[in-house]
Amino acid sequence: MGVVYRAIDTHLDRPVAIKVLRPESVANPDCKRRFVQEAKAASALNHPNIIHIYDIDTAGGADFIAMEYVPGKCLERVIGGMALGLNEALKYAVQIADALAKAHAAGIVHRDLKPANVMVTEEGHVKVLDFGLAKLTERAEPDDAAATETLAARTEEGTILGTIAYMSPEQAAGKRVDARSDIFSLGSMLYEMVTGRRAFQRETRMSTLGAVMHEEPPPVSGIQPGPAELERLIARCLKKEPERRIQTMADLKVALEELREESHSARPAPPQPSPSRGWKTAAALASLAAAAALVAVYFLQRDRGPATPTSWMIKPLTSFSGWEHSPTWSPDGTLIAYSHTAEGTMDIYVKPAGGGDPVRLTKHPSDELSPRWSPDGRYLAFMADFGTGGSIYLIPPLGGAERKLVDTGISSLTRIVELLYVLGAMPWSPDSQELVFSRLQPSGQSAVWKVNLSTGAETQLTSPPPGAHDGMASWSWNGEQVAFMRRTSGRGSLWVIPARGGSPRQLLGDQFNNMAPAWSADNRRLVFQSNRAGPMSIWELGVDSGRLRQLTTGPWEWWPTVARDGRVAYEQFGHQLHLYTVQVDTGAEERITSHTHENLFARFSPDGKRIAYHSDRSGNREIWLRNLETKTERQLTNHPAMDLNPDWSPDGRQIAFVSNREGQYQLWVMDAEGGAVRRLAEQSVPVLGQGWESGRVVPRWAPDGKAIAYVAASDRGSAIWVADADGRNARPRIYRPLYYDWYRDSRRILYLRAMEKGLPELRAVDLESGEEAVLLQEQIMELMVSPDGRTAAYSHALSHFNMNLFLLPLQPPASPHGLPRAAGAPKQITDSRGAWHVHGGGWSPDGKRIIYTRDTDQGDIYSIENYR
């Protein structure tokens, strides 16, 4: 919330630190209040380990604090990802605890304690700074610190302030905190000092928050040997429940001092190489590296000219509730268009880039995706499926009638992800006469095509090799080249091809997923999204030099597009997937999971007491079990591969699942209590992704336990395979399926079949006689048949971004092996109201409940200003 400068106090001729409130925060009364509170709270504390405040004032409209200048490093840099020596760590910890004990005695809780807020001088003296998030606790008796309490600077419950990796569970939950919250934070810091690792660091903010609230860090002794008492002390600091922690900072300080005295009096151990003690070697290596870097910089600058200083600023363009997706700039850069779930489905909106209210352009019950502004400003192209398959439409940017431009061959039901790949960041030619797009070929692959708006002529530009898909094509600003992405086995490579046709040239191909290329304004670089540093973030690639540069740090930043003036707009995305149950009769819902991770495709055990599902809370997708009675959970698989989509055998002894343990996704099975994992089928399972996209390939045991079904590749494309319960005699039985489930026994199946035209058909089939019956034509996903066979549940997917659960009543067949018929109209039993959508799970054995995943998406659009 502030910017800190080193300055000179001209009256006393001494260096000082000046903290100035950020200009954009001046209008925020709460931020300004905390700023003033920081100064007054800290100035009331006279302690050698707490930063000294000289003055607080306003000059030229800017609020600032003048404080003591501390030469040295912050503790974060001192640690530097490596374990400190025991004496060194305890030396710092004792001083921090002493400082906070003083603050707590004055009724002040720091609330943002972390290594970055602790300075260490060259002599090893510690200074605790930044009480900007301090909360003044109530005191029974007034004293010298009473002046600091009159600010009424109390953070309301439900507000999370602080730094996630070091905050206490109660702070992470937005609850009121007391001094014991700082004890937890200091325990996290001490853990990092003695191990070199953060106790609760995960890939994303949400997963880190979940770790703080629900997970235990690995034992200290498993990372860095040390005194058992130290490990116990850290563990007591990190108890989730405040009442189980060490209760006062003063007690913690005494315990740390005793540990330090014991370590001093202990017999010295033989000298061992230590990262924290090899400073001479490190300094020498650093000098060599610095010299080499200077030489490299010299030659790079000599060859490429002087470097342009980087002065980027990240600016939010939207901050609405719901998911704002896939931005595009107007030709003059004053407006942006994007898709948004404000009304439930994805619609096209336009708003001023500098701020203002958005205008809704489309109002269909389906989804309109990926608007793309033409260079002449006349049209927005976008993707939609209005019931006849995915097509590209044009609409005037100020509203009006849409007109269809070209078909893509992609159905929004069967391949919603493919629709997002159809239009790249800048698909228009500079003269606005041609558009490049991706089209599904008869082979099942996607290729890049272009269409002429005047003549309607269509030309195929790329011919992907077997197993590859081309898409997200973008025209260069000078009109000479088209960049596109080629996907193969879940990886994306970046290519360019002459706009008038010719041989493509690969620019970037590696083990990462590189996607969505957009040309920079000078045509010399591509801005794209990649997972090469973890979750998706925005990167830059030199078209000729091949030089890579990371522009954002994620997580989940994607769909970049570049304005003519060089600004980059992109989307920052996040979502949460929780398991819920719904009562079929009443519609009453209950949330089952509460941690901040993805939870998908849950199935009830045959006795209804447990559920199996896959979750990524361990950092990888694994199979988990939850006991619904005790509400306890345990991880059933633990493997570097992805384990997905579990299903119980009817006797409850085995669980089938999909995994890529041997490279390709295949069907596996294990004991329901864990262990004894074996591959059940050799066929390759066509998994598009590891999340909800895998819903079409769930394995399903037949209700009578005689067979198991799964979706896998065949010589005629994707098919439902049926095998004996032990995996033998596997054979493809139904081709071109979308979703399926067994009906009552191992002879009959209900499945959804994609049609050449119109809506997909829900069909019932007798596998022995071949007889089929059409039950319904509808946009259906994730089919689930009730145990008694009287109801089929499914996710209604007319709009992928606004799905709900529906029930279709079934009329039982007259004969033992007959086929059911639809017995009435479908009934909706959940209502997302556009705030979330559902993914399937399964029925409870008694047929009274359905378990499903509720998927809540959130996305905002940002811009990189002054991008060079």
Beta strands, then each sheet from edge to edge (+ up, - down):
strand 1: 2-9
strand 2: 14-21
strand 3: 53-59
strand 4: 62-68
strand 5: 73-74
strand 6: 108-109
strand 7: 118-120
strand 8: 126-128
strand 9: 135-136
strand 10: 313-316
strand 11: 324-329
strand 12: 335-340
strand 13: 347-352
strand 14: 359-360
strand 15: 368-373
strand 16: 380-385
strand 17: 390-395
strand 18: 403-410
strand 19: 434-440
strand 20: 446-452
strand 21: 458-460
strand 22: 468-475
strand 23: 481-488
strand 24: 491-498
strand 25: 505-508
strand 26: 514-519
strand 27: 525-530
strand 28: 537-542
strand 29: 548-550
strand 30: 557-562
strand 31: 568-583
strand 32: 589-591
strand 33: 599-604
strand 34: 610-615
strand 35: 622-627
strand 36: 633-635
strand 37: 643-648
strand 38: 654-659
strand 39: 666-671
strand 40: 678-679
strand 41: 700-701
strand 42: 707-714
strand 43: 717-724
strand 44: 731-735
strand 45: 737-742
strand 46: 748-753
strand 47: 761-766
strand 48: 772-777
strand 49: 780-785
strand 50: 791-796
strand 51: 804-811
strand 52: 821-822
strand 53: 827-828
strand 54: 837-843
strand 55: 849-865
sheet 1: 1+ 2- 4+ 3-
sheet 2: 5+ 7- 8+
sheet 3: 6+ 9-
sheet 4: 10+ 55- 31+ 30-
sheet 5: 10+ 55- 54+
sheet 6: 10+ 55- 31+ 32-
sheet 7: 11+ 12- 13+ 14-
sheet 8: 15+ 16- 17+ 18-
sheet 9: 19+ 20- 21+
sheet 10: 22+ 23- 24+ 25-
sheet 11: 26+ 27- 28+ 29-
sheet 12: 33+ 34- 35+ 36-
sheet 13: 37+ 38- 39+ 40-
sheet 14: 41+ 42- 43+ 44-
sheet 15: 45+ 46- 47+ 48-
sheet 16: 49+ 50- 51+ 52-
sheet 17: 49+ 50- 51+ 53-
end
